[in-house]
Structures are given as C-alpha cells and as structure tokens.
Amino acid sequence: MTTRSNRLLAIGGLATLMAFLVGVLAYTAIARPSGRPDAPFQLMSTRGESVDQTIFKGRPSLVYFGYTHCPEVCPTTLYEMSGWLQQLGAEGDPLQALFFTIDPERDTLEVLGPYVGAFSDRITGITGDKAEIRKVLDAWLVTANENRAGDDFSMSHSMSVFLVGADGRLKGMLPYQVTMDDAVARIRDLLLKDGASGRVAASG
C-alpha cells in the first residue's frame, strides 16, 4: 500500500512539474515577443524616402503601428513617444522613431506628414500600398482590423511600441500608457547600452 501511495505521489508530482513547465513555456512565449523585421516590403516615408525592410537595421528603433483617425490610443502613444525622446536628450540621438500606418487608404503622405510632425520632428511616418502594409503587419504579427459602419470605419489594433535593436531584432515592447520612467529605463537597457545601439563602446 505504501509503495502504491508513493507511486501515486510520484505521478502526481510529475504531472504538477509538467504543468508548471508548460506554464513557464507559455508565459515565455508571451513575455518574449517575436517578429520578422527582415520580411521584404516597399513603402514610402514622410521624409520623401523609399522604405524597405532595411530600415530596421543600423539604428535602434521605436516602432509603432497606428492610424491618424485613431481617437485616443495613437495620439496618446505618439505624445508619450515624443516625451521619451525629449527625456533622453542627446543620449537618444541614435534612435529612430517610426509610425507605420495601418490605414493607408486614408493615411496618405499628405495626411501622415503633418500628423506625425505635430508630435515630434523625430517621428517618421510610413505609408504606401495596402498590400505592402499588410506584409509588414503579418511579419510583425500586428493586429489591425477594420470595424466598418457604412463609409466610415475605425480600426482595432495592437497598442504596444516595439523596441528594435540596431541588429534588426525585436528586443521587447512597451505597453500602452507605460510610465515615463519605465519606458526610458527599458529603452536605455534594451536599445542604448554599449553595443545595443550599434555603436562601438569606447575603450581605455
């Protein structure tokens, strides 16, 4: 009887351990974002430049997906992004801030340029063909769905800011309405430490 009880306890303990490991793996998959910033696309920036997947390499980037008709989340995030850049000052000079529209039908260059410029001259808007935008959204696993009501529509979309290293790899995310201190600390830690920004650390 004792042996059987011990076996049952061992089986129960193993099942608990397996459940714990599955939970850890699931949490890790959620907590550590995945993305494919190397997926090919061809778009245009509000600076009049052609943009493709190479924009994510060479400089660390703050990347956000939104649209100009967004009533609250997008303008709030761009305002906060502008604040992060101001807070970092010269330390944040290596950063590029990119606003990819999820609504290219309405967000033409003529619309997008003044919109992002109202928040900061450091933020670059990116738009273009709808199919090319979809390539970027699919590569980044970004949610962007139209909610139509007649001729008008809103968009439901992912709200996090993506942190991309100078190596073109996704390093982390900043959730909507993250505090200034937390955002700046994570940007420093993930994107601006020696080597993270692509700069060579000084020796001696």
C-alpha positions as CSV (number, residue, x, y, z in Angstrom):
1,M,0.0,0.0,0.0
2,T,2.8,2.3,0.9
3,T,4.6,1.6,-2.4
4,R,1.4,2.3,-4.4
5,S,0.9,5.6,-2.5
6,N,4.5,6.6,-3.2
7,R,3.9,5.8,-6.9
8,L,0.7,7.9,-6.9
9,L,2.6,10.7,-5.2
10,A,5.4,10.5,-7.7
11,I,3.0,10.5,-10.6
12,G,1.1,13.5,-9.1
13,G,4.4,15.3,-8.6
14,L,5.5,14.6,-12.2
15,A,2.2,15.9,-13.5
16,T,2.5,19.0,-11.4
17,L,6.0,19.6,-12.7
18,M,4.9,19.1,-16.3
19,A,2.0,21.5,-15.8
20,F,4.4,24.1,-14.3
21,L,6.9,23.7,-17.2
22,V,4.1,24.1,-19.8
23,G,3.0,27.2,-18.0
24,V,6.6,28.6,-18.0
25,L,6.9,27.9,-21.7
26,A,3.6,29.6,-22.4
27,Y,4.5,32.6,-20.3
28,T,7.9,32.9,-22.0
29,A,6.3,32.8,-25.5
30,I,4.0,35.7,-24.5
31,A,6.6,37.7,-22.5
32,R,9.3,37.5,-25.1
33,P,7.9,38.9,-28.4
34,S,8.7,37.5,-31.7
35,G,8.9,39.3,-35.0
36,R,10.3,39.2,-38.5
37,P,11.5,42.7,-39.3
38,D,13.5,41.3,-42.2
39,A,10.4,40.4,-44.2
40,P,10.5,42.3,-47.5
41,F,8.2,45.3,-48.3
42,Q,8.3,48.5,-50.2
43,L,6.8,51.7,-48.8
44,M,7.3,55.5,-48.5
45,S,8.2,57.7,-45.6
46,T,7.0,61.2,-44.8
47,R,10.6,62.3,-45.4
48,G,10.2,61.5,-49.1
49,E,12.3,58.4,-49.0
50,S,11.6,54.9,-50.2
51,V,11.5,52.5,-47.3
52,D,12.0,48.7,-47.1
53,Q,13.0,46.1,-44.5
54,T,16.5,47.5,-44.2
55,I,15.1,50.5,-42.3
56,F,15.2,48.3,-39.2
57,K,19.0,47.7,-39.4
58,G,21.8,50.1,-38.5
59,R,20.0,52.1,-35.8
60,P,17.8,51.1,-32.8
61,S,14.2,51.9,-33.4
62,L,10.9,52.7,-31.7
63,V,8.2,51.2,-33.9
64,Y,4.5,51.9,-33.6
65,F,1.6,50.7,-35.7
66,G,-1.5,53.0,-35.7
67,Y,-3.6,55.4,-37.8
68,T,-4.4,59.1,-37.9
69,H,-8.1,58.7,-37.3
70,C,-7.5,56.9,-34.0
71,P,-9.4,58.8,-31.4
72,E,-7.2,58.2,-28.3
73,V,-4.6,55.4,-28.3
74,C,-2.4,56.5,-31.2
75,P,-2.2,60.2,-30.4
76,T,-1.5,59.4,-26.7
77,T,1.2,57.0,-27.7
78,L,2.9,59.4,-30.1
79,Y,2.7,62.1,-27.5
80,E,4.4,59.8,-25.0
81,M,7.0,58.7,-27.6
82,S,7.9,62.4,-28.1
83,G,8.3,62.7,-24.4
84,W,10.6,59.7,-24.2
85,L,12.8,61.2,-26.9
86,Q,12.9,64.6,-25.1
87,Q,13.7,62.9,-21.8
88,L,16.6,61.0,-23.3
89,G,18.0,64.1,-25.0
90,A,21.4,63.6,-26.8
91,E,21.5,60.1,-25.3
92,G,18.6,59.1,-27.6
93,D,20.1,60.5,-30.8
94,P,20.9,57.1,-32.2
95,L,17.1,56.2,-32.0
96,Q,14.8,56.4,-34.9
97,A,11.0,56.6,-34.2
98,L,8.8,55.0,-36.9
99,F,5.0,55.3,-37.2
100,F,3.6,52.7,-39.6
101,T,0.0,53.4,-40.6
102,I,-2.4,50.5,-40.6
103,D,-4.8,52.6,-42.6
104,P,-3.0,53.6,-45.8
105,E,-6.4,54.1,-47.6
106,R,-6.8,57.4,-45.6
107,D,-3.3,58.0,-44.3
108,T,-1.6,59.3,-47.5
109,L,1.8,61.1,-47.2
110,E,-0.1,64.4,-47.3
111,V,-2.1,63.4,-44.3
112,L,0.5,61.5,-42.4
113,G,3.3,64.0,-42.6
114,P,1.6,66.9,-40.7
115,Y,0.1,64.4,-38.3
116,V,3.4,62.9,-37.0
117,G,5.1,66.3,-37.3
118,A,2.6,67.8,-34.8
119,F,4.1,65.4,-32.1
120,S,7.8,65.5,-33.0
121,D,10.1,66.1,-35.9
122,R,11.9,62.9,-34.7
123,I,9.0,60.7,-35.7
124,T,8.8,59.4,-39.3
125,G,5.5,58.3,-40.7
126,I,5.4,55.4,-43.2
127,T,2.6,54.5,-45.6
128,G,2.0,53.2,-49.1
129,D,0.2,50.4,-50.9
130,K,-2.3,48.5,-48.7
131,A,-0.8,45.1,-49.7
132,E,2.7,46.2,-48.8
133,I,1.4,47.5,-45.4
134,R,-0.2,44.1,-44.9
135,K,3.2,42.4,-45.4
136,V,4.7,44.4,-42.5
137,L,1.7,43.7,-40.3
138,D,1.8,40.0,-40.9
139,A,5.5,39.8,-40.4
140,W,5.3,41.6,-37.1
141,L,2.1,39.7,-36.0
142,V,0.3,43.0,-35.6
143,T,-3.4,43.0,-35.1
144,A,-5.2,45.5,-37.4
145,N,-8.8,45.0,-38.2
146,E,-11.4,47.3,-39.8
147,N,-14.6,48.0,-38.0
148,R,-16.9,49.4,-40.7
149,A,-20.1,51.4,-40.3
150,G,-21.1,52.4,-43.8
151,D,-18.5,54.5,-45.5
152,D,-16.8,55.3,-42.2
153,F,-14.7,52.9,-40.2
154,S,-12.4,52.6,-37.2
155,M,-9.5,50.2,-36.6
156,S,-8.8,47.8,-33.7
157,H,-5.1,47.3,-33.5
158,S,-2.1,46.3,-31.3
159,M,-1.1,49.1,-29.0
160,S,2.4,48.3,-27.9
161,V,5.5,50.1,-29.1
162,F,8.1,47.7,-30.5
163,L,11.7,48.1,-29.5
164,V,14.0,47.0,-32.3
165,G,17.8,46.8,-31.9
166,A,20.3,48.1,-34.5
167,D,20.8,44.4,-35.5
168,G,17.2,44.4,-36.7
169,R,16.0,42.1,-34.0
170,L,12.9,42.7,-31.8
171,K,14.2,43.3,-28.2
172,G,10.9,44.0,-26.4
173,M,7.7,46.0,-26.2
174,L,6.4,49.0,-24.3
175,P,2.7,48.6,-23.3
176,Y,0.1,51.3,-23.8
177,Q,0.4,54.1,-21.2
178,V,3.7,52.8,-19.7
179,T,5.1,55.3,-17.3
180,M,7.8,57.7,-18.4
181,D,10.4,56.3,-16.0
182,D,9.7,52.7,-17.1
183,A,9.7,53.5,-20.8
184,V,13.0,55.4,-20.6
185,A,14.6,52.8,-18.5
186,R,13.7,50.0,-20.9
187,I,14.8,52.0,-23.9
188,R,18.1,52.6,-22.3
189,D,18.5,49.0,-21.2
190,L,17.4,47.3,-24.4
191,L,18.4,49.8,-27.1
192,L,21.0,52.3,-25.9
193,K,23.5,50.3,-23.8
194,D,27.0,50.0,-25.3
195,G,26.7,47.6,-28.3
196,A,22.8,47.7,-28.3
197,S,22.6,50.8,-30.4
198,G,25.2,49.6,-32.8
199,R,27.9,52.0,-31.5
200,V,31.3,50.8,-30.6
201,A,32.0,51.2,-26.9
202,A,34.9,53.5,-26.0
203,S,38.0,51.7,-24.7
204,G,40.5,52.7,-22.1
